[in-house]
Amino acid sequence: MLRFKSLGSGSSGNATLVQAKGGTGLTHLLVDCGLGIRNLARRLGEAGLMPDQVDGIFITHEHSDHVGCVRAFALRERTPVFMSAGTWAGMREPDFEGLLNLVSDGVSFELGALQLTPFAVPHDAREPLQLRCTDGAVRLGILTDLGHVTPHVLHHLSGCESLLLECNHDEALLASGPYPWFLKRRVGGDQGHLANSAAAEAARFLQATGLKQVVAGHLSEQNNRPELARAALAAALGCGAEDVHVADAASGCGWLVA
């Protein structure tokens, strides 16, 4: 069985917990570690885990809302960390005391009951990677922090039954909102963040390949609203808005079976 839970999703910090059950027991992967260490420990506890039960940490890119306390947490709990060479360089190559594993686009690796495939995305970071997870039976995609959806991204997410999908902004709200012009240009650009409309187009395409469940994530507090993200995805998927989950910054979302 594969299930997942966002511990928090937004510009103030991102972390997603993935759990797989295999022959040797449960495997827990933390995707991004963008919270303070005490806050992360508290949210793990609310999810039913102790920090030492995390088997590995995958970092998508070096921005602070995704890196957070990863080094402190990993060194304290002796948890293996996975990231690209570019992400490590973007973090100024901190010493992980032998816990660091460098991974790359399209090269799968295993962690307990999980098989993990990183894939490259267009974002203004050194070597950003997002992730496909499987326990051999079902597949989960995690896709946040990208400016546009490429054929490469769609290829790696095809066949996923569940997807945590960035719905960062509503284009009209971004255009009329309080951000200065240069920040609007960055957020809405090809290396920035995904608009609701672009996320909806991706979801529509992936539904034809087996997508059944979508969680909208990484919503901007200034430039989006949960009801707008839900409506865009529901229209694309032909479902009710209540069928679309939203992960927020304060509490993420509940456990979902992939």
MARBA-3410 file (N, C-alpha, C, O; in Angstrom, 1 decimal):
258
0.8,-1.2,0.0,0.0,0.0,0.0,0.9,1.2,0.0,1.9,1.3,0.7 ~ 0.5,2.2,-0.8,1.2,3.5,-0.9,0.2,4.6,-0.5,-0.9,4.7,-1.0 ~ 0.6,5.4,0.5,-0.2,6.6,0.9,0.7,7.8,1.1,2.0,7.6,1.3 ~ 0.1,9.0,1.2,0.9,10.2,1.3,0.2,11.2,2.0,-1.1,11.2,2.1 ~ 0.9,12.2,2.6,0.3,13.3,3.3,1.3,14.5,3.2,2.4,14.4,3.5
0.7,15.6,2.8,1.4,16.9,2.8,1.5,17.3,4.3,0.4,17.4,4.9 ~ 2.7,17.7,4.7,2.8,18.3,6.1,2.7,19.8,6.0,2.6,20.4,7.1 ~ 2.8,20.3,4.9,2.7,21.8,4.7,3.1,22.1,3.2,4.1,21.5,2.7 ~ 2.4,23.0,2.6,2.7,23.3,1.2,2.4,24.8,0.9,1.2,25.3,1.0 ~ 3.4,25.5,0.6,3.3,26.9,0.4,4.7,27.6,0.5,5.7,27.0,0.8
4.7,28.9,0.3,6.0,29.6,0.3,6.6,29.7,1.7,7.8,30.0,1.8 ~ 5.9,29.4,2.7,6.4,29.4,4.1,7.1,28.1,4.4,7.7,28.0,5.5 ~ 6.9,27.0,3.6,7.6,25.8,3.9,6.9,24.6,3.2,5.6,24.5,3.3 ~ 7.6,23.6,2.7,7.1,22.5,2.0,7.7,21.2,2.5,8.9,21.1,2.7 ~ 6.8,20.2,2.8,7.2,18.9,3.2,6.1,17.9,2.9,5.0,18.2,3.2
6.4,16.8,2.3,5.4,15.8,1.9,5.9,14.4,2.4,7.1,14.1,2.2 ~ 5.1,13.7,3.1,5.4,12.4,3.6,4.8,11.3,2.7,3.6,11.3,2.5 ~ 5.7,10.3,2.3,5.2,9.2,1.5,5.5,7.9,2.3,6.6,7.7,2.8 ~ 4.5,7.1,2.4,4.6,5.8,3.1,4.3,4.6,2.2,3.3,4.6,1.5 ~ 5.1,3.6,2.2,4.9,2.4,1.5,5.1,1.2,2.4,5.9,1.2,3.3
4.2,0.2,2.2,4.3,-1.0,3.0,4.8,-2.1,2.1,4.3,-2.4,1.0 ~ 5.9,-2.7,2.6,6.5,-3.8,1.9,6.7,-5.0,2.7,6.2,-5.1,3.9 ~ 7.4,-6.0,2.2,7.6,-7.2,3.0,8.4,-7.1,4.3,8.3,-7.8,5.2 ~ 9.2,-6.0,4.3,10.1,-5.8,5.5,9.5,-4.7,6.4,10.1,-4.3,7.4 ~ 8.2,-4.3,6.1,7.6,-3.3,7.0,7.3,-2.0,6.2,7.2,-2.0,5.0
7.2,-0.9,6.9,6.9,0.4,6.4,8.2,1.2,6.0,9.2,1.2,6.7 ~ 8.1,1.9,4.9,9.1,2.8,4.5,8.5,4.2,4.4,7.5,4.4,3.9 ~ 9.3,5.2,5.0,8.8,6.6,5.0,9.8,7.5,4.4,11.0,7.5,4.7 ~ 9.4,8.2,3.4,10.2,9.2,2.6,9.6,10.5,2.9,8.4,10.8,2.8 ~ 10.5,11.5,3.2,10.1,12.9,3.3,10.6,13.6,2.1,11.8,13.7,1.8
9.7,14.2,1.3,10.0,14.9,0.1,10.0,16.4,0.5,9.0,17.0,0.8 ~ 11.2,17.0,0.5,11.5,18.3,1.0,11.3,18.4,2.5,10.6,17.7,3.1 ~ 12.0,19.4,3.0,12.2,19.6,4.4,12.2,21.0,4.8,13.0,21.5,5.6 ~ 11.2,21.8,4.2,11.2,23.2,4.3,10.6,23.8,5.5,10.1,25.0,5.5 ~ 10.6,23.1,6.6,10.0,23.6,7.9,11.1,23.7,8.9,12.2,23.1,8.8
10.9,24.5,10.0,11.8,24.5,11.1,11.8,23.1,11.8,10.8,22.4,11.7 ~ 12.9,22.8,12.4,13.0,21.4,12.9,12.0,21.1,14.0,11.5,19.9,14.0 ~ 11.7,22.0,14.9,10.6,21.7,15.9,9.2,21.6,15.2,8.5,20.7,15.6 ~ 9.0,22.5,14.3,7.7,22.4,13.6,7.6,21.1,12.8,6.5,20.5,12.8 ~ 8.7,20.7,12.1,8.6,19.4,11.4,8.4,18.3,12.3,7.6,17.4,12.0
9.1,18.2,13.4,8.9,17.1,14.4,7.4,17.1,14.9,6.9,16.0,15.1 ~ 6.9,18.3,15.1,5.5,18.3,15.6,4.5,17.8,14.5,3.6,17.0,14.8 ~ 4.7,18.2,13.3,3.8,17.7,12.2,4.0,16.3,11.9,3.1,15.6,11.5 ~ 5.2,15.8,12.0,5.4,14.3,11.9,4.7,13.6,13.0,4.1,12.6,12.7 ~ 4.7,14.1,14.2,4.0,13.5,15.3,2.5,13.5,15.1,1.8,12.5,15.4
2.0,14.6,14.5,0.6,14.6,14.2,0.2,13.6,13.1,-0.9,13.2,13.0 ~ 1.2,13.3,12.3,1.0,12.3,11.2,1.2,10.8,11.7,1.0,9.9,11.0 ~ 1.6,10.7,13.0,1.8,9.4,13.6,3.2,8.9,13.6,3.4,7.7,13.8 ~ 4.2,9.7,13.3,5.6,9.3,13.2,6.5,10.0,14.1,6.2,11.1,14.5 ~ 7.5,9.3,14.5,8.6,9.9,15.2,9.7,10.3,14.2,9.8,9.6,13.2
10.5,11.3,14.5,11.5,11.7,13.5,12.4,10.6,13.0,12.8,10.5,11.9 ~ 12.8,9.6,14.0,13.7,8.6,13.6,13.0,7.5,12.7,13.7,6.5,12.3 ~ 11.7,7.6,12.4,11.1,6.7,11.5,11.2,7.1,10.1,10.7,6.4,9.2 ~ 11.7,8.3,9.8,11.9,8.8,8.4,13.1,8.0,7.9,14.2,8.1,8.4 ~ 12.9,7.3,6.8,14.0,6.5,6.2,14.9,7.2,5.2,16.0,6.8,4.9
14.4,8.3,4.7,15.1,9.1,3.7,14.5,10.4,3.4,13.3,10.6,3.6 ~ 15.3,11.4,2.9,14.8,12.7,2.6,15.2,13.0,1.2,16.4,12.9,0.8 ~ 14.2,13.4,0.3,14.5,13.8,-1.0,14.3,15.3,-1.1,13.2,15.8,-0.8 ~ 15.3,16.0,-1.6,15.2,17.5,-1.7,15.0,17.8,-3.2,15.9,17.5,-4.0 ~ 14.0,18.6,-3.6,13.7,18.9,-4.9,14.6,20.0,-5.5,15.0,19.9,-6.7
14.9,21.0,-4.7,15.8,22.1,-5.1,16.2,22.9,-3.9,15.7,22.7,-2.8 ~ 17.1,23.8,-4.1,17.8,24.5,-3.0,17.1,25.7,-2.4,17.6,26.3,-1.5 ~ 15.9,26.0,-2.8,15.2,27.2,-2.3,14.8,26.9,-0.8,14.5,25.8,-0.5 ~ 14.9,28.0,0.0,14.8,27.8,1.4,13.5,27.2,1.9,13.5,26.5,2.9 ~ 12.4,27.4,1.2,11.1,26.8,1.6,11.0,25.3,1.3,10.0,24.7,1.5
12.1,24.7,0.7,12.2,23.3,0.4,13.3,22.7,1.2,13.3,21.5,1.5 ~ 14.4,23.4,1.4,15.6,22.9,2.1,15.4,22.9,3.6,15.5,21.9,4.3 ~ 15.0,24.1,4.1,14.7,24.3,5.6,15.7,23.7,6.5,16.9,24.1,6.5 ~ 15.3,22.7,7.3,16.2,22.1,8.3,16.8,20.8,7.9,17.2,20.0,8.8 ~ 16.9,20.6,6.6,17.3,19.2,6.2,18.7,18.8,6.8,18.8,17.7,7.2
19.7,19.7,6.8,21.0,19.2,7.3,20.9,18.9,8.8,21.4,17.9,9.3 ~ 20.3,19.8,9.6,20.1,19.6,11.0,19.4,18.3,11.3,19.7,17.6,12.2 ~ 18.3,18.1,10.6,17.4,17.0,10.8,18.2,15.7,10.4,18.2,14.7,11.2 ~ 18.8,15.7,9.3,19.5,14.5,8.8,20.7,14.1,9.7,20.9,12.9,10.0 ~ 21.4,15.1,10.2,22.6,14.8,11.1,22.1,14.3,12.4,22.7,13.4,13.0
21.0,14.9,12.9,20.5,14.5,14.2,19.9,13.1,14.2,20.1,12.3,15.1 ~ 19.2,12.7,13.1,18.5,11.4,13.0,19.3,10.4,12.2,18.9,9.3,12.1 ~ 20.4,10.8,11.6,21.3,10.0,10.7,20.4,9.5,9.6,20.4,8.3,9.3 ~ 19.7,10.4,8.9,18.8,10.0,7.8,19.5,10.3,6.5,20.0,11.4,6.3 ~ 19.5,9.3,5.6,20.0,9.6,4.2,19.3,10.7,3.5,18.1,10.8,3.6
20.0,11.4,2.7,19.5,12.6,2.0,19.8,12.4,0.5,20.9,12.0,0.1 ~ 18.8,12.6,-0.4,18.9,12.5,-1.8,18.6,13.8,-2.5,17.6,14.4,-2.2 ~ 19.5,14.2,-3.4,19.3,15.5,-4.1,20.3,15.5,-5.3,21.2,14.6,-5.4 ~ 20.0,16.4,-6.3,20.9,16.5,-7.4,22.2,17.2,-7.0,22.3,17.9,-6.0 ~ 23.2,17.0,-7.9,24.5,17.7,-7.7,24.3,19.2,-7.7,25.0,19.9,-7.0
23.4,19.7,-8.6,23.2,21.1,-8.8,22.5,21.7,-7.5,22.8,22.8,-7.1 ~ 21.6,20.9,-6.9,21.0,21.4,-5.7,22.0,21.4,-4.6,22.0,22.4,-3.8 ~ 22.8,20.5,-4.5,23.9,20.5,-3.4,24.8,21.7,-3.6,25.1,22.4,-2.7 ~ 25.2,21.9,-4.9,26.0,23.1,-5.2,25.3,24.4,-4.8,25.8,25.3,-4.3 ~ 23.9,24.4,-5.1,23.1,25.6,-4.8,23.0,25.8,-3.3,22.8,27.0,-2.9
23.2,24.8,-2.5,23.2,24.9,-1.1,24.6,25.2,-0.5,24.8,25.3,0.7 ~ 25.6,25.4,-1.4,27.0,25.7,-1.1,27.7,24.4,-0.5,28.5,24.6,0.4 ~ 27.3,23.3,-1.0,27.9,22.0,-0.7,28.1,21.8,0.8,29.3,21.6,1.3 ~ 27.1,21.7,1.6,27.2,21.5,3.0,27.7,20.0,3.3,27.4,19.1,2.4 ~ 28.3,19.8,4.4,28.8,18.5,4.8,27.7,17.7,5.4,27.2,18.1,6.5
27.2,16.6,4.8,26.2,15.8,5.3,26.8,14.5,6.0,26.1,13.6,6.4 ~ 28.1,14.5,6.2,28.8,13.5,7.0,28.4,12.1,6.5,28.1,11.2,7.3 ~ 28.5,11.9,5.2,28.3,10.6,4.5,26.9,10.2,4.3,26.6,9.1,3.8 ~ 25.9,11.1,4.6,24.5,10.8,4.4,24.0,11.2,3.1,22.9,10.9,2.7 ~ 24.8,12.0,2.3,24.3,12.6,1.0,24.4,11.5,-0.1,25.4,10.9,-0.3
23.3,11.4,-0.9,23.3,10.6,-2.1,22.9,11.5,-3.3,21.8,12.1,-3.3 ~ 23.8,11.6,-4.3,23.5,12.4,-5.4,22.7,11.6,-6.5,23.1,10.5,-6.8 ~ 21.6,12.2,-6.9,20.7,11.5,-7.9,20.6,12.4,-9.1,20.9,13.6,-9.1 ~ 20.0,11.9,-10.2,19.9,12.6,-11.4,18.7,12.3,-12.2,18.0,11.3,-11.9 ~ 18.4,13.1,-13.2,17.2,13.0,-14.0,17.0,11.6,-14.6,17.9,11.1,-15.3
15.9,11.0,-14.4,15.5,9.7,-15.0,16.2,8.5,-14.5,15.9,7.4,-15.0 ~ 17.0,8.6,-13.5,17.7,7.5,-12.9,17.0,7.0,-11.6,17.1,7.7,-10.6 ~ 16.4,5.9,-11.7,15.6,5.4,-10.5,16.5,4.8,-9.4,17.6,4.4,-9.7 ~ 16.0,4.9,-8.2,16.7,4.3,-7.1,15.7,3.8,-6.1,14.5,4.1,-6.2 ~ 16.1,2.9,-5.2,15.2,2.3,-4.3,15.5,2.8,-2.8,16.6,3.0,-2.4
14.4,2.9,-2.1,14.5,3.1,-0.6,13.5,2.2,0.0,12.3,2.5,0.0 ~ 13.9,1.1,0.6,13.0,0.2,1.2,12.0,-0.3,0.2,12.3,-0.9,-0.8 ~ 10.7,-0.1,0.5,9.6,-0.6,-0.3,9.3,0.4,-1.5,8.4,0.1,-2.2 ~ 10.0,1.5,-1.6,9.7,2.5,-2.6,10.8,2.4,-3.7,12.0,2.3,-3.5 ~ 10.3,2.6,-5.0,11.1,2.9,-6.1,10.9,4.3,-6.5,9.7,4.7,-6.7
11.9,5.1,-6.6,11.8,6.5,-6.8,12.5,6.9,-8.1,13.7,6.5,-8.4 ~ 11.9,7.8,-8.9,12.4,8.2,-10.1,12.4,9.8,-10.2,11.3,10.3,-10.3 ~ 13.5,10.4,-10.0,13.6,11.9,-10.2,13.5,12.3,-11.6,13.9,11.5,-12.5 ~ 12.9,13.5,-11.9,12.9,14.0,-13.2,13.0,15.5,-13.2,12.6,16.2,-12.3 ~ 13.7,16.0,-14.3,14.0,17.4,-14.4,12.8,18.2,-14.7,11.9,17.8,-15.5
12.7,19.4,-14.1,11.6,20.4,-14.4,12.2,21.8,-14.6,13.3,22.1,-14.2 ~ 11.5,22.6,-15.4,12.0,24.0,-15.6,11.6,24.9,-14.4,10.5,25.2,-14.2 ~ 12.6,25.3,-13.7,12.5,26.2,-12.5,13.8,26.9,-12.3,14.8,26.5,-12.7 ~ 13.7,28.1,-11.7,14.9,28.9,-11.5,15.7,28.5,-10.3,15.9,29.2,-9.3 ~ 16.2,27.3,-10.5,17.1,26.7,-9.5,18.3,26.0,-10.3,18.2,25.9,-11.5
19.3,25.5,-9.5,20.5,24.9,-10.2,20.2,23.7,-11.0,20.6,23.5,-12.2 ~ 19.5,22.7,-10.4,19.2,21.4,-11.0,18.0,20.8,-10.4,18.1,19.8,-9.7 ~ 16.9,21.4,-10.5,15.7,21.0,-9.8,15.1,19.7,-10.4,15.2,19.4,-11.6 ~ 14.7,18.8,-9.4,14.1,17.5,-9.7,12.8,17.4,-9.0,12.7,17.8,-7.8 ~ 11.8,16.8,-9.7,10.6,16.4,-9.0,10.6,14.9,-9.0,11.6,14.3,-9.3
9.5,14.2,-8.6,9.6,12.8,-8.2,8.4,12.0,-8.5,7.3,12.4,-8.4 ~ 8.7,10.8,-9.0,7.6,9.8,-9.2,7.9,8.6,-8.2,9.1,8.2,-8.1 ~ 6.9,8.2,-7.4,7.1,7.2,-6.4,6.2,6.0,-6.7,5.1,6.2,-7.1 ~ 6.7,4.8,-6.5,5.9,3.6,-6.6,6.3,2.5,-5.7,7.4,2.4,-5.3 ~ 5.3,1.7,-5.2,5.5,0.6,-4.4,5.5,-0.7,-5.3,5.5,-1.8,-4.8
5.4,-0.5,-6.6,5.3,-1.6,-7.5,3.9,-1.9,-8.0,3.6,-2.6,-8.9 ~ 2.9,-1.3,-7.2,1.5,-1.5,-7.6,0.8,-0.3,-8.1,0.1,-0.3,-9.1 ~ 1.1,0.9,-7.4,0.5,2.2,-7.7,1.6,3.2,-7.8,2.7,3.0,-7.3 ~ 1.3,4.3,-8.4,2.3,5.4,-8.7,1.7,6.7,-8.2,0.6,7.1,-8.4 ~ 2.6,7.5,-7.6,2.3,8.8,-7.0,3.3,9.8,-7.7,4.5,9.5,-7.7
2.8,10.9,-8.2,3.7,11.9,-8.7,3.7,13.1,-7.8,2.6,13.5,-7.2 ~ 4.8,13.7,-7.6,5.0,15.0,-6.8,5.5,16.0,-7.8,6.7,15.9,-8.3 ~ 4.8,17.1,-8.0,5.1,18.1,-9.0,4.8,19.5,-8.5,3.7,20.0,-8.6 ~ 5.9,20.1,-7.9,5.7,21.5,-7.5,6.9,22.3,-8.0,7.9,21.7,-8.4 ~ 6.8,23.6,-8.0,7.9,24.5,-8.4,8.4,24.3,-9.8,9.5,23.8,-10.0
7.5,24.6,-10.8,8.0,24.6,-12.2,7.2,25.7,-12.9,6.1,26.0,-12.6 ~ 7.9,26.3,-13.9,7.2,27.4,-14.6,6.3,26.9,-15.7,5.3,27.6,-16.0 ~ 6.5,25.8,-16.3,5.6,25.2,-17.3,5.8,23.7,-17.4,6.8,23.2,-16.9 ~ 4.8,23.0,-17.9,4.8,21.6,-18.0,5.4,21.2,-19.3,4.8,21.5,-20.4 ~ 6.5,20.4,-19.3,7.1,20.0,-20.5,6.7,18.6,-20.9,6.2,17.9,-20.1
6.9,18.1,-22.2,6.7,16.7,-22.5,7.5,15.8,-21.6,7.0,14.7,-21.3 ~ 8.7,16.2,-21.2,9.5,15.3,-20.3,8.8,15.1,-19.0,8.8,14.0,-18.5 ~ 8.2,16.1,-18.5,7.4,16.0,-17.2,6.2,15.1,-17.4,6.0,14.2,-16.6 ~ 5.5,15.3,-18.5,4.3,14.5,-18.7,4.7,13.0,-18.9,4.0,12.1,-18.5 ~ 5.8,12.8,-19.5,6.3,11.4,-19.7,6.5,10.7,-18.4,6.1,9.6,-18.2
7.1,11.4,-17.5,7.4,10.8,-16.2,6.2,10.6,-15.3,6.2,9.8,-14.4 ~ 5.2,11.4,-15.5,4.0,11.4,-14.7,2.9,10.5,-15.3,1.9,10.2,-14.6 ~ 3.1,10.1,-16.5,2.0,9.3,-17.2,1.9,8.0,-16.4,2.9,7.3,-16.1 ~ 0.7,7.6,-16.1,0.4,6.3,-15.4,0.3,6.5,-13.9,0.0,5.6,-13.2 ~ 0.5,7.7,-13.4,0.4,8.0,-12.0,-1.1,8.0,-11.6,-1.9,8.7,-12.3
-1.5,7.3,-10.6,-2.9,7.3,-10.1,-3.2,8.6,-9.3,-4.3,9.1,-9.2 ~ -2.1,9.0,-8.6,-2.3,10.2,-7.7,-1.2,11.2,-8.0,-0.1,10.9,-8.4 ~ -1.5,12.5,-7.8,-0.6,13.6,-8.1,-0.8,14.7,-7.1,-1.9,15.2,-7.0 ~ 0.3,15.1,-6.5,0.4,16.4,-5.8,0.9,17.4,-6.8,2.0,17.3,-7.3 ~ 0.1,18.4,-7.2,0.3,19.2,-8.3,0.3,20.7,-7.9,-0.6,21.2,-7.3
1.4,21.4,-8.3,1.4,22.8,-8.0,0.3,23.6,-8.7,0.1,23.5,-9.9 ~ -0.4,24.4,-7.9,-1.4,25.4,-8.4,-1.0,26.7,-7.8,-1.7,27.1,-6.9 ~ 0.0,27.3,-8.2,0.6,28.4,-7.5,-0.2,29.6,-7.5,-0.5,30.3,-6.5 ~ -0.7,30.0,-8.7,-1.4,31.3,-8.9,-2.5,31.3,-9.9,-2.5,30.5,-10.8 ~ -3.4,32.1,-9.7,-4.4,32.5,-10.7,-3.9,33.6,-11.5,-3.4,34.6,-10.9
-3.9,33.5,-12.8,-3.2,34.5,-13.6,-3.8,35.9,-13.4,-3.0,36.9,-13.4 ~ -5.1,36.0,-13.3,-5.7,37.4,-13.1,-5.3,38.0,-11.8,-5.0,39.2,-11.7 ~ -5.3,37.1,-10.7,-4.9,37.6,-9.4,-3.5,38.1,-9.4,-3.1,39.1,-8.8 ~ -2.6,37.3,-10.0,-1.2,37.7,-10.1,-1.0,39.0,-10.8,-0.3,39.9,-10.3 ~ -1.7,39.2,-11.9,-1.6,40.4,-12.7,-2.0,41.6,-11.9,-1.5,42.7,-12.1
-3.1,41.5,-11.1,-3.7,42.6,-10.4,-3.2,42.7,-9.0,-3.6,43.7,-8.3 ~ -2.4,41.8,-8.6,-2.0,41.7,-7.2,-0.9,42.7,-6.8,-0.4,43.5,-7.6 ~ -0.4,42.5,-5.5,0.6,43.5,-4.9,2.0,43.3,-5.3,2.8,44.2,-5.0 ~ 2.4,42.2,-6.0,3.8,42.0,-6.3,4.3,43.1,-7.2,3.6,43.5,-8.1 ~ 5.6,43.4,-7.1,6.2,44.3,-8.1,6.3,43.6,-9.4,6.3,42.4,-9.5
6.5,44.4,-10.5,6.4,43.8,-11.8,7.4,42.7,-12.0,7.2,41.7,-12.7 ~ 8.7,42.9,-11.5,9.7,41.9,-11.8,9.4,40.6,-11.1,9.8,39.6,-11.6 ~ 8.8,40.7,-9.9,8.4,39.4,-9.2,7.2,38.7,-10.0,7.2,37.5,-10.0 ~ 6.3,39.5,-10.4,5.2,39.0,-11.3,5.8,38.3,-12.5,5.3,37.2,-12.9 ~ 6.7,38.9,-13.1,7.4,38.3,-14.3,8.1,37.0,-13.9,8.0,36.0,-14.7
8.8,37.0,-12.8,9.4,35.7,-12.4,8.4,34.6,-12.1,8.6,33.5,-12.6 ~ 7.4,34.9,-11.3,6.5,33.9,-10.9,5.7,33.4,-12.1,5.5,32.1,-12.2 ~ 5.3,34.2,-13.0,4.5,33.8,-14.1,5.4,33.3,-15.3,4.8,33.0,-16.4 ~ 6.7,33.4,-15.2,7.5,33.0,-16.3,7.7,31.5,-16.5,7.3,30.7,-15.7 ~ 8.5,31.2,-17.6,8.7,29.8,-17.9,9.5,29.0,-16.9,9.5,27.8,-16.9
10.3,29.8,-16.1,11.1,29.1,-15.0,10.6,29.4,-13.6,11.3,29.2,-12.6 ~ 9.3,29.9,-13.5,8.8,30.3,-12.3,7.8,29.2,-11.6,8.3,28.2,-11.3 ~ 6.6,29.6,-11.6,5.6,28.7,-10.9,4.4,28.5,-11.8,4.1,29.2,-12.7 ~ 3.7,27.4,-11.5,2.6,26.9,-12.4,1.3,27.6,-12.0,0.9,27.7,-10.8 ~ 0.6,28.2,-13.0,-0.7,28.8,-12.9,-1.8,27.7,-12.8,-1.6,26.6,-13.2
-2.9,28.0,-12.2,-4.1,27.1,-12.2,-4.4,26.5,-13.5,-4.7,25.3,-13.7 ~ -4.4,27.4,-14.6,-4.8,27.0,-15.9,-3.8,25.9,-16.5,-4.2,25.0,-17.1 ~ -2.5,26.2,-16.2,-1.5,25.2,-16.7,-1.6,23.9,-16.0,-1.4,22.8,-16.6 ~ -1.8,24.0,-14.7,-2.0,22.8,-13.9,-3.2,22.0,-14.3,-3.2,20.7,-14.4 ~ -4.3,22.7,-14.7,-5.5,22.0,-15.1,-5.2,21.3,-16.5,-5.7,20.2,-16.7
-4.5,21.9,-17.4,-4.2,21.3,-18.6,-3.4,20.0,-18.4,-3.6,19.0,-19.1 ~ -2.4,20.1,-17.5,-1.6,18.9,-17.2,-2.5,17.8,-16.6,-2.3,16.6,-17.0 ~ -3.3,18.1,-15.7,-4.2,17.1,-15.1,-5.1,16.5,-16.1,-5.4,15.3,-16.1 ~ -5.6,17.3,-17.0,-6.5,16.7,-18.1,-5.8,15.7,-19.0,-6.3,14.7,-19.3 ~ -4.5,16.0,-19.3,-3.7,15.1,-20.1,-3.4,13.8,-19.3,-3.6,12.7,-19.9
-3.1,14.0,-18.1,-2.7,12.8,-17.3,-3.9,12.0,-16.9,-3.7,10.8,-16.6 ~ -5.1,12.5,-16.8,-6.3,11.7,-16.5,-6.4,10.6,-17.6,-6.9,9.5,-17.3 ~ -6.1,10.9,-18.8,-6.2,9.9,-19.9,-5.2,8.8,-19.7,-5.3,7.7,-20.4 ~ -4.1,9.0,-18.9,-3.1,8.0,-18.7,-3.3,7.2,-17.3,-2.5,6.4,-17.0 ~ -4.4,7.6,-16.6,-4.7,6.8,-15.4,-4.8,7.7,-14.1,-5.1,7.1,-13.1
-4.7,9.0,-14.2,-4.8,9.8,-13.0,-6.2,9.8,-12.5,-7.2,10.0,-13.2 ~ -6.3,9.5,-11.1,-7.6,9.5,-10.5,-7.7,10.5,-9.3,-8.9,10.8,-9.0 ~ -6.6,10.9,-8.8,-6.7,11.8,-7.6,-5.6,12.9,-7.7,-4.5,12.6,-8.0 ~ -6.1,14.1,-7.4,-5.2,15.2,-7.5,-5.3,16.0,-6.2,-6.4,16.3,-5.6 ~ -4.1,16.5,-5.7,-4.0,17.4,-4.6,-3.4,18.7,-5.1,-2.2,18.6,-5.6
-4.1,19.8,-5.0,-3.5,21.1,-5.4,-2.6,21.5,-4.3,-2.9,21.5,-3.1 ~ -1.4,21.9,-4.6,-0.4,22.3,-3.6,0.4,23.6,-4.0,0.2,24.1,-5.2 ~ 1.1,24.1,-3.1,2.0,25.3,-3.3,1.2,26.5,-3.7,1.6,27.3,-4.6 ~ 0.0,26.7,-3.2,-0.9,27.8,-3.5,-0.3,29.1,-2.9,0.1,29.1,-1.8 ~ -0.2,30.2,-3.7,0.2,31.5,-3.2,-0.9,32.1,-2.4,-2.0,32.1,-2.7
-0.5,32.6,-1.2,-1.5,33.3,-0.3,-2.0,34.6,-0.9,-3.1,35.0,-0.7 ~ -1.1,35.2,-1.7,-1.5,36.5,-2.3,-2.2,36.4,-3.7,-3.0,37.2,-4.0 ~ -1.8,35.4,-4.4,-2.2,35.3,-5.8,-3.1,34.1,-6.2,-3.2,33.8,-7.4 ~ -3.7,33.5,-5.2,-4.5,32.3,-5.5,-5.5,32.2,-4.3,-5.4,32.8,-3.3 ~ -6.5,31.4,-4.6,-7.5,31.0,-3.6,-7.8,29.5,-3.8,-7.9,29.0,-4.9
-8.0,28.8,-2.7,-8.3,27.3,-2.8,-9.5,27.1,-3.7,-9.4,26.1,-4.5 ~ -10.5,27.9,-3.6,-11.7,27.6,-4.5,-11.4,27.8,-6.0,-12.0,27.2,-6.8 ~ -10.4,28.7,-6.3,-10.1,28.9,-7.7,-9.3,27.7,-8.2,-9.5,27.2,-9.3 ~ -8.3,27.2,-7.4,-7.6,26.0,-7.8,-8.5,24.8,-7.9,-8.4,24.0,-8.9 ~ -9.4,24.6,-7.0,-10.3,23.5,-7.1,-11.2,23.6,-8.3,-11.4,22.6,-9.0
-11.7,24.7,-8.6,-12.6,24.9,-9.7,-11.8,24.6,-11.1,-12.4,23.9,-11.9 ~ -10.6,25.1,-11.2,-9.9,24.8,-12.4,-9.6,23.3,-12.6,-9.8,22.8,-13.7 ~ -9.2,22.7,-11.5,-8.9,21.2,-11.7,-10.1,20.4,-11.9,-10.1,19.5,-12.6 ~ -11.2,20.8,-11.2,-12.5,20.0,-11.3,-13.0,20.1,-12.7,-13.5,19.2,-13.3 ~ -12.9,21.3,-13.3,-13.4,21.5,-14.7,-12.6,20.7,-15.7,-13.1,20.1,-16.6
-11.3,20.6,-15.4,-10.4,19.8,-16.3,-10.7,18.3,-16.2,-10.6,17.6,-17.1 ~ -11.0,17.9,-15.0,-11.1,16.4,-14.7,-12.6,16.0,-14.8,-12.8,14.7,-14.8 ~ -13.5,16.9,-14.9,-14.9,16.5,-15.0,-15.5,15.9,-13.7,-16.3,15.0,-13.7 ~ -15.0,16.5,-12.6,-15.5,16.0,-11.3,-16.0,17.2,-10.5,-15.9,18.4,-11.0 ~ -16.5,17.0,-9.3,-16.9,18.1,-8.5,-15.7,18.7,-7.8,-14.7,18.1,-7.5
-15.9,20.0,-7.4,-14.8,20.7,-6.7,-14.5,20.0,-5.4,-13.3,20.1,-5.0 ~ -15.5,19.4,-4.8,-15.2,18.7,-3.5,-14.3,17.5,-3.6,-13.8,17.0,-2.7 ~ -14.2,17.0,-4.9,-13.3,15.8,-5.1,-11.9,16.2,-5.3,-11.0,15.3,-5.3 ~ -11.5,17.5,-5.3,-10.2,17.9,-5.5,-9.6,18.3,-4.1,-10.2,19.2,-3.4 ~ -8.6,17.7,-3.6,-8.0,18.1,-2.4,-7.0,19.3,-2.5,-6.5,19.5,-3.6
-6.9,20.0,-1.4,-5.9,21.1,-1.4,-5.0,21.0,-0.2,-5.5,20.8,0.9 ~ -3.7,21.1,-0.4,-2.8,21.1,0.7,-2.4,22.6,1.0,-2.0,23.3,0.1 ~ -2.5,22.9,2.3,-2.2,24.3,2.6,-0.9,24.4,3.4,-0.3,23.4,3.8 ~ -0.6,25.7,3.7,0.7,25.9,4.4,0.7,25.5,5.9,1.7,25.1,6.4 ~ -0.5,25.7,6.5,-0.6,25.5,7.9,-0.6,24.0,8.3,0.0,23.7,9.4
-1.3,23.2,7.6,-1.4,21.8,8.0,-1.3,20.8,6.9,-1.4,19.6,7.1 ~ -1.1,21.2,5.6,-0.9,20.3,4.5,-2.3,19.7,4.2,-3.3,20.4,3.9 ~ -2.3,18.4,4.2,-3.6,17.7,4.0,-3.6,16.4,4.7,-2.5,16.0,5.2 ~ -4.7,15.7,4.8,-4.7,14.4,5.6,-4.1,13.3,4.8,-3.7,13.5,3.6 ~ -3.9,12.2,5.4,-3.4,11.0,4.7,-4.3,10.6,3.5,-5.6,10.6,3.7
-3.8,10.3,2.4,-4.5,9.9,1.2,-3.9,8.6,0.7,-2.6,8.5,0.6 ~ -4.7,7.6,0.3,-4.2,6.4,-0.3,-4.0,6.7,-1.8,-4.9,7.1,-2.5 ~ -2.8,6.4,-2.3,-2.5,6.6,-3.7,-3.2,5.7,-4.6,-3.1,5.7,-5.9
END
